[in-house]
Amino acid sequence: MSEKPSTLRLVFAPVRALFVSDASAGILLIFVAIAAMLAANSPFGEDYHHLFHGYLFNANLFKLNTLHLWINDGLMAIFFFVVGLEVKREWVEGQLSTVDQRKMPVLAAMAGMGVPALVFLGVVNGEGAAELTRGWAIPAATDIAFAMGVLGLLGNRVPASLRLFLLTVAIVDDIGAVLVIALFYTANIKMIWLAAAIATVGAMFALNRMRVSAYWPFILLALVLWFFVLNSGVHATIAGVVAALTIPMRGKDDDTMLEHLEHGLAPWSAYLIVPIFGFANAGVEIGDLGWAGVFAPLPLAIAAGLFFGKQIGILSAIWAANKVGFANKPEGASWPEIWGVSILCGIGFTMSLFISGLAFAGIDLLIEEAKIGILMGSVVSAVVGFVILRLTTDHPDDVRSPYTA
């Protein structure tokens, strides 16, 4: 009798893990990517494309005149708002709140963005395709949900220090990606709109200083800020990050105002907004590209940057920092385990898709090729990283299993 519950637990534990652990959001993204590819290459491919890119109204009425634009410029602003909340919380009170805690994640994230960009440029420059260089930042991003999802499938085999390291590197990576979008993918700034946006941010910080505890003034001003930024020439999603930074850590009653807001919005972001974005952006009609398009310089450069660039940059940064005593490697983790996590950082689904749309705006062929490269690099990174960690990790006592009574 005593063995029966144990057997059932072993059978159902992997299934439950998809819904109660770090794996759930990542697994959902895998299914979304597959669904998008199937839809784009099915008899309903034209309907799939028209759903997201068909005009809703004239652009003179409002510039976001397709569902795709509303998702990428509107809905994703909420995703970036949640990212901003998470970054502020970690930087002020969390795992990035001290200099010593920041050293290794910041160094690893910087190397994990710089080396993939160099790998990308090396591949495309070798082919003499100068216009492709705008995509240098595509392989520089790491998808938190996807990477943590793959790590979650390994359960309690992975040391806690590696989970924390992956999370903090991905958070710093997000900061870098936001700065890249703001600095390198912004053109034709309209100063009047930008000035109005800056004034709105000033008003939000004033509310912060007054320790206003109600959410609605911040939300109302965040919507106004989004509208101003949208019309300023800066990408509208930057408004989400900036607005998040104005939210007080605590209200007048010392309640954790920012954390409550983050916890309330995070599930909506992970399980609704990002999957919708993924489904709208991941679909590629392979028949239109052909094998020549799949193995063109752009997708190969992105895939190489994600798979080779990420692991080389992050692993070498950790090794060098640990060697010279600048910062210690994750506690209790072996070098093969660190290598496996470095490879997982090559999963660049959400942010990479987003940046590709900015880098090659209006050039549909290059956007489609970029998607192929992102999917190839992310899938290979996920599979290889998982296999290496599965073969090298075994820390059953390091993290309490969610299935332990």
TORKEMAR-732918 format. One line per field, with one value per residue (C-alpha): residue in one letter; x negated, y negated, z; residue number from 1. Coordinates in pm, whole numbers, plus 32768, in hexadecimal, padded with zeros to 4 digits. Each point is the difference from the previous one (the first is absolute). Layout:
N
residuo (A_...)
u (X_...)
v (Y_...)
w (Z_...)
num (NUM_...)
This chain:
405
residuo (M_S_E_K_P_S_T_L_R_L_V_F_A_P_V_R_A_L_F_V_S_D_A_S_A_G_I_L_L_I_F_V_A_I_A_A_M_L_A_A_N_S_P_F_G_E_D_Y_H_H_L_F_H_G_Y_L_F_N_A_N_L_F_K_L_N_T_L_H_L_W_I_N_D_G_L_M_A_I_F_F_F_V_V_G_L_E_V_K_R_E_W_V_E_G_Q_L_S_T_V_D_Q_R_K_M_P_V_L_A_A_M_A_G_M_G_V_P_A_L_V_F_L_G_V_V_N_G_E_G_A_A_E_L_T_R_G_W_A_I_P_A_A_T_D_I_A_F_A_M_G_V_L_G_L_L_G_N_R_V_P_A_S_L_R_L_F_L_L_T_V_A_I_V_D_D_I_G_A_V_L_V_I_A_L_F_Y_T_A_N_I_K_M_I_W_L_A_A_A_I_A_T_V_G_A_M_F_A_L_N_R_M_R_V_S_A_Y_W_P_F_I_L_L_A_L_V_L_W_F_F_V_L_N_S_G_V_H_A_T_I_A_G_V_V_A_A_L_T_I_P_M_R_G_K_D_D_D_T_M_L_E_H_L_E_H_G_L_A_P_W_S_A_Y_L_I_V_P_I_F_G_F_A_N_A_G_V_E_I_G_D_L_G_W_A_G_V_F_A_P_L_P_L_A_I_A_A_G_L_F_F_G_K_Q_I_G_I_L_S_A_I_W_A_A_N_K_V_G_F_A_N_K_P_E_G_A_S_W_P_E_I_W_G_V_S_I_L_C_G_I_G_F_T_M_S_L_F_I_S_G_L_A_F_A_G_I_D_L_L_I_E_E_A_K_I_G_I_L_M_G_S_V_V_S_A_V_V_G_F_V_I_L_R_L_T_T_D_H_P_D_D_V_R_S_P_Y_T_A)
u (8000_7EE8_7F5F_8136_8008_7E8B_802A_811B_7F2D_7EE5_80F1_80B2_7EE4_7F72_815E_8047_7EAD_8079_8109_7F77_7E8E_7F1E_8043_8169_7FCA_7EE0_80C2_8123_7F15_7F85_8165_8049_7ED1_8065_8168_7F8D_7F23_811A_80F8_7F18_7FB9_8162_8119_8063_7EB1_8095_810D_7EF4_7F3E_8137_8074_7ECE_7F99_814F_805A_8100_8028_7F43_7EB0_806C_8100_7EFB_7EA6_803E_80E1_7FC0_802B_7E8B_7FA9_80F1_7F5A_7E98_8024_8125_8025_7E89_7FE4_80A2_7EF8_7EEE_80B4_7FE9_7E91_7FC6_80AD_7F2B_7EBF_804C_805B_7EC7_7F21_808A_804B_7FB9_7EE0_7F60_8016_7E8D_7EC3_7F82_8148_7FFA_7E9B_8023_815D_7FAA_7EB2_8095_8128_7F1D_7F22_8139_8078_7EB4_7F75_8142_8008_7E98_8049_812E_7F37_7EE8_80EE_80C1_7ECD_7F5C_811A_7FE2_816A_7FE1_8176_8012_7F25_8133_805A_7ECB_80CD_80F0_7F2A_7FA0_8146_8061_8168_803A_813E_7F7B_7EAF_8095_8102_7EF4_7F4C_8148_8021_7ECA_80B1_7F24_7ED0_7F7F_7F55_80BA_7ED5_8018_8175_7FBF_7ED9_80CB_811A_7F1E_7F3A_8147_807A_7EBF_801B_815C_7F73_7EFE_8106_80DA_7ED6_7FA8_8163_8001_7EA7_7FDA_815F_808C_8011_80AE_8030_811C_7F93_8159_8089_7EC0_8013_8168_7F8E_7EEA_80F7_80E7_7EE2_7FB3_8169_7FED_7EC0_80AA_8116_7EF0_7F5B_8151_8028_8152_8086_8116_7FAC_80F3_7F3D_7ECB_80C4_80B0_7EB9_7F59_8107_7FC2_7E88_802E_80C3_7EF9_7EDF_80B6_800F_7EA1_7F3D_7F7D_8094_8140_7F9E_7EED_811B_8053_7EA5_7FEA_815B_7FA4_7ED4_80E5_80D5_7FAF_7F64_80EB_8136_8057_8068_7EB1_80AC_7F2F_80A7_7F16_7FED_817C_8023_7EF0_809C_8153_7F88_7EF2_80EE_80BD_7EB7_7F73_8139_80BE_7F39_7EBC_80B4_80DA_7EC7_7F52_8123_8018_7E8A_7F71_80BD_7F21_8077_7EE1_807B_7FC6_7E9A_7F8D_7EC3_7F30_80B8_7FE7_7E86_7FC9_7EF6_80FB_80A0_7EAE_7F66_811B_7FFA_7E84_8010_8104_7F66_7E8A_7FE9_80CE_7F4B_7EA7_8042_80A5_7F23_7EBC_8072_8050_7EB7_7F30_80B2_7FD8_7E93_7F94_80DA_80E7_8137_8042_80AD_815B_7FDA_8013_8009_7F01_7F6C_80C7_813E_7FA1_7FBA_815B_80A8_7F2A_808A_8166_7FC2_7FFC_817B_8064_816A_80D1_7F09_7F48_8143_8052_7EAE_8009_8143_7F55_7EBA_80A0_8144_80AB_7F1A_80DD_7F06_7EF3_80F8_8068_7E95_7FB7_811E_7F6C_7EAD_809B_80C5_7ED2_7F14_80FE_8065_7E98_7FA0_812A_7FC0_7E85_8010_8107_7F39_7EBD_80AE_80BE_7EB7_7F37_80EF_8082_804B_8138_7FC0_7FB3_8160_8139_80D9_8166_8078_7F63_80FF)
v (8000_7F0F_801F_7FA1_7E8B_7FF3_8097_7F15_7EDC_8069_8020_7EB5_7F2A_7FA1_7F9F_7F30_7F5A_7F5D_7F41_7FC2_7FBB_7F1B_80DB_7F9A_7EAF_808B_8132_7F23_7F35_8140_805F_7E9D_8001_8151_7F8B_7EC4_80C6_80F9_7EE7_7F44_8139_808C_7FC0_7EE9_7F50_7EDE_7FD4_800B_7EEB_7F2E_8020_7F4D_7F27_7FA7_7E91_7FAE_7E97_7EEB_7FA4_7E92_8056_809F_8081_8157_8078_8179_8103_804C_7E96_7FF9_813A_7F91_7E91_8010_814F_8031_7EB8_80BC_8111_7EF7_7F61_814B_801D_7EA4_805A_8139_7F44_7EEF_80F9_80D2_7ECA_7F5A_8125_8145_80C8_7ED0_7F12_8001_7FCD_815E_809A_7F3A_804B_8159_7FDD_7EAE_807B_8143_7F4A_7F00_8112_80C4_7EDA_7F8D_814C_806E_7EAD_8031_8162_7F7B_7EE9_80F1_80E4_7EF5_7F2D_8135_800B_7E8F_7FB4_7EA6_7FC9_8131_7F5B_7F52_814E_8014_7FEC_811C_811A_7F2B_803D_811E_806F_801F_80D2_80EF_8034_8027_80EC_80EB_7FEA_804B_8149_8079_7FD9_8003_8086_7EA1_7F47_7ED3_7F20_804B_7FB4_7EB4_7FB8_8042_7F23_7EDC_8015_7FFE_7ED0_7F3E_8078_7F65_7EB4_800F_8057_7ED9_7F14_808E_7FC5_7E9C_7FA2_80BD_803D_7EA3_7F08_7EBB_7F7B_7F06_7F18_7F77_815B_8064_7ECA_8057_8161_7F7A_7F19_812A_80C8_7ED8_8000_8177_7FD5_7EE7_80F3_80F1_7EFC_7FB1_8177_800D_815B_8013_80B2_7F49_7EB5_80C1_80D8_7ED1_7F44_813D_800B_7E91_8042_8123_7F21_7EEE_80F2_80B0_7EB7_7F8D_80F3_80C7_815D_8000_8129_7F30_7F46_8141_801D_7E8E_8002_812F_7F4B_7EF3_80F4_7FDE_812C_7FBE_7F2E_7F21_812B_80A6_8109_809A_7F3B_8058_8171_8021_7F62_80DE_813D_7F99_7FBA_810A_8125_7F33_7FA7_8162_80C1_7F11_7EDA_80B5_812D_7F17_7F47_814A_8084_7EB9_7FEE_8161_807E_8022_8089_80E8_8036_7E93_8008_8152_80AB_7EDF_7F13_80E9_8017_7E99_7F2B_7F51_8132_80AC_7ECB_7FE5_8174_7FFB_7ECB_809E_8159_7FC0_7E90_8018_812B_7F80_7EA5_8066_812C_7F45_7ED4_80DE_80BC_7EC2_7F4D_8131_802E_7E9D_7FEC_7EEF_80D0_8168_8100_8077_80B9_817B_800C_80BC_7F78_80F4_7F89_7E94_8054_8097_7ECA_7F22_80BE_7FD1_7E89_802C_8021_7EAD_8029_7ED7_7EDE_8079_800C_7EA4_7F6E_80A7_7F47_7EB7_804C_805B_7F39_8004_810F_8134_80F6_7FA8_800F_815E_806D_7F6D_80CB_8140_7FAD_7FB4_8145_80CE_7F65_8011_8169_807A_7F3E_808F_8168_8000_7F3D_80ED_8137_7F7E_7FA0_814A_80BE_7F2A_7F8E_80BE_7F25_809E_7F63_7EA2_7F9A_8088_80B5_7F7D_8167_804C_8028)
w (8000_8051_7EAB_7F3C_8058_7FC3_7EA5_7FA9_8075_7F19_7EDC_802D_808A_7EA8_7F89_8138_7FD7_7EC0_80C1_815D_7FC4_7F39_7ED1_7FBC_7F55_7F32_7F93_7F9D_7F22_7F5A_7FA7_7F8B_7F18_7F6F_7FD5_7F4C_7F11_7FB9_7FC5_7F15_7F33_7FF8_7F07_80EF_7FDB_7F41_810B_810F_7F53_7FBD_816A_8080_7ED9_7F62_8026_810B_7F91_7F4F_8099_7FFB_810A_80E4_7FAF_809D_7EE7_800D_8113_7FE1_8053_8126_808B_7FC8_805A_80F1_80AF_801B_80BD_8123_7FDF_8011_8129_80BB_7F9C_808D_8148_8021_7FB2_8100_8110_7FC7_7FED_8139_80E7_7F48_7F72_7F57_8129_805D_7F36_804D_7F8D_7EBD_7F98_7F66_7F62_7F67_7F78_7F7C_7F61_7F58_7F72_7FA6_7F2F_7F6D_7F85_7F4C_7F52_7F8E_7F87_7F40_7F5D_7FAB_7F43_7F41_7FB0_7F73_7F04_7FAC_805F_809B_8031_80E3_8108_8091_8097_80DD_8142_7FA7_8095_812D_80BE_80E9_8032_8179_7FED_7EF9_80AB_815C_7F6B_7F7D_814D_80B2_7F42_80B8_814D_8135_7F4A_7FBD_8122_8085_7FBC_7E89_7FF5_80AB_7F1B_7EC5_807E_805C_7EBB_7F3C_80C5_7FBA_7E98_7FEF_807B_7EEB_7EFA_8069_7FE6_7EAA_7F84_8088_7F7D_7EB8_7F7C_802A_7EE1_7FA1_815F_801F_8116_805C_8041_80B5_80DD_8058_8059_80DF_80B1_803C_8096_80E1_807A_8048_80C9_80BF_805E_806D_80DF_809E_8043_7F57_8050_7EFD_7EBC_7F1E_7FE0_7F93_7F0B_7F6A_7FD3_7F78_7EEB_7FB4_7FFE_7F10_7F0E_800B_7FD0_7EE5_7F43_805F_7F26_812A_8003_80CB_80D9_80A2_80AB_80BA_8098_805C_809B_80D3_8091_808F_80CA_8176_80AA_8126_8037_8129_80D3_7FB3_7F2C_7EEC_7EEA_7EE1_805A_8014_7EA7_7F70_808D_7F7D_7E9D_7FD7_7FBB_7EFC_7F5A_8005_7FA5_7F1F_7F77_7FA6_7F66_7F2D_7F92_7FB2_7F33_7F3E_7FB6_7FF0_7ED0_7ECD_7EB2_7FA9_7E9E_7FAA_8081_7F7E_8077_7F7A_80EA_812A_7FDA_7F91_80AF_80E6_80A5_801C_80A0_80FF_8052_8024_80DE_80E3_801C_7FE8_8062_813E_8093_7FA3_808A_8147_8050_7FB6_80D1_812C_7FDF_7FE1_811F_80E0_7F9A_8054_8138_7F7C_804E_8062_7F26_8072_8149_7FF3_7E83_7F30_7EBF_7F23_80AC_7FC8_7E95_7FDD_8090_7F1F_7ED5_807D_7FF5_7E86_8004_7F79_7F99_807B_8008_7EC9_7F38_807D_7FA0_7EA8_7FB2_8058_7F4D_7EB4_8011_7EAC_7F6E_801B_7F6B_80FE_8120_7F93_7FE1_8158_8096_7F6F_8098_8153_8003_7F90_80FE_811B_7FC0_7FE4_813B_80C0_7F97_802C_8146_808B_7F9E_809A_8146_8009_7FE6_80F3_8112_812E_812E_8098_8155_7F7E_7F9F_80A3_7F04_7FDC_8019_8152_8113)
num (1_2_3_4_5_6_7_8_9_10_11_12_13_14_15_16_17_18_19_20_21_22_23_24_25_26_27_28_29_30_31_32_33_34_35_36_37_38_39_40_41_42_43_44_45_46_47_48_49_50_51_52_53_54_55_56_57_58_59_60_61_62_63_64_65_66_67_68_69_70_71_72_73_74_75_76_77_78_79_80_81_82_83_84_85_86_87_88_89_90_91_92_93_94_95_96_97_98_99_100_101_102_103_104_105_106_107_108_109_110_111_112_113_114_115_116_117_118_119_120_121_122_123_124_125_126_127_128_129_130_131_132_133_134_135_136_137_138_139_140_141_142_143_144_145_146_147_148_149_150_151_152_153_154_155_156_157_158_159_160_161_162_163_164_165_166_167_168_169_170_171_172_173_174_175_176_177_178_179_180_181_182_183_184_185_186_187_188_189_190_191_192_193_194_195_196_197_198_199_200_201_202_203_204_205_206_207_208_209_210_211_212_213_214_215_216_217_218_219_220_221_222_223_224_225_226_227_228_229_230_231_232_233_234_235_236_237_238_239_240_241_242_243_244_245_246_247_248_249_250_251_252_253_254_255_256_257_258_259_260_261_262_263_264_265_266_267_268_269_270_271_272_273_274_275_276_277_278_279_280_281_282_283_284_285_286_287_288_289_290_291_292_293_294_295_296_297_298_299_300_301_302_303_304_305_306_307_308_309_310_311_312_313_314_315_316_317_318_319_320_321_322_323_324_325_326_327_328_329_330_331_332_333_334_335_336_337_338_339_340_341_342_343_344_345_346_347_348_349_350_351_352_353_354_355_356_357_358_359_360_361_362_363_364_365_366_367_368_369_370_371_372_373_374_375_376_377_378_379_380_381_382_383_384_385_386_387_388_389_390_391_392_393_394_395_396_397_398_399_400_401_402_403_404_405)
